[in-house]
Amino acid sequence: MEFKPESLGAAEKPDKKREELKGKVLALKDLVNYQDGTVASRMVVNRKTGSITLFSFDEDEGLSEHTAPYDAVVTILDGECEVWVAGKTFQMKEGETIIFPANAPHALSAITRFKMMLIMIRE
């Protein structure tokens, strides 16, 4: 799957499904389901200054190499993946976090089905 940072664009109008999440204790990995043969996502926060999006990746799925003009924080919520950032490769598993620096090329690929939280900081 080719990732386009602009697809996570500027803040949208309030979304009822996102509004229903506020003020509650959440199990983040339960908010996005696995789907056979694809990548699924669910945005939980979307503001001009940043966003939080949950992703699920089926086995052998991933995001192709790309850059973003701002830092991105990825935390693995379930499963295992391999990430590449600025020429280095890392194996990641549940509970681990990596920060992709602004403008650094990065990509990721599922080793097993996995879920992640992506936090984008724009300002």
N, C-alpha and C positions, 0 to 999 in steps of 0.2 A: 504494500500500500504506500503510495507516495503521500508524504505529509506536507501540508502547506500551512505554515504558521498563521498566515493571514486568514485561514479558514476558522481560526478561533477568535477572529475579529474583535472589534470594539464592543463595548457593553450593549446588550440588547434590552428590550423592554422586559419587565419582570415576567418570568415564566412560572405558571402555577405549580408545575412539578418541582421547580427549584425552591419556590417559596414554601412549599410543604415540608422541606427538609430543615428549615431554620428552627432553632430552639429545641432540637431533639438530639439525643445520643444516636450516632450512626455507626453502623458497621460498613465502612466504605466498600469493602470487597463484595458485599451483598447488593450494592446499588447498580452494578452492571453485570449482565449475564454473559456467559460464553455463548458464541454462535459458531456452528460448524463451518470451517473453511473461510473465516473472515475475521475482521477486527470490528469490535463494537465500542461505542463510546457514549458517555453521558456527562454533560457539563453540569457541575453542581454550583459553581460560582462564576459569574461573568461580569467584570467591571472594567472600566477604562484603564485602571491601573494594573489589572491582572486577572487571571482566571484559574479555576481548578477543574480539571476534567479527568474522569475515570475512564480507563480503557480495559478491554479484555481482548486477548489475542489467542486464537486457536493455534495449535501446534503448527510449526513451520511458517507462521505468518510473521510480519514485521513491518517496520517503517524504513523506507529507503533513506539513504544519506541526504541530509538537508542542513541548512543553517537557520538560525532565528536571530533577529536583531536585539534580543534580550535574553537574560539568563532563564534557564528552565530547570526545575527541580523535579526529578523522577523518583518515586518511592515504589518499590515492588510490594504489592499487597497479597499476592498468591503466585505460586509457581516459580519458574526460573527462566531467565533470558540471558542473552549476550548483548552487550552494548559496545559501540565503538564511538570514541570521542577523540577528536584531534589526533588520530593515528594510533590510539591505544585501545586495547580490547579488555573488557571486564566481564566476568561471569557474575550475575546477580541473582539473589533469591529473596524470598519473602522477608520483609523488614529492613532491607538495605535501600540506601538512597544515594543518588549521584546528582551532581549539579553540572549541567551542560552550560559552559560559558557562552555568553553572547558571541555570535558570529563564528563559533567553532563548529566545524562539520561533525555531525553525529548521526547514528543510526542504531536500530535495535532489531533483534530477531528472537522469536520464541524458541527455547530449548524444549520446554513443556508448555502446555497451556499456561498463560500467566495473565495477571491483572496488575495494573499500575495506576498510580495517581500522578498526574502532570500538573505542576504549579508553574504558571508563567507569570513573571513579574515584568511589567511593562514600564513602570515609572520608578 
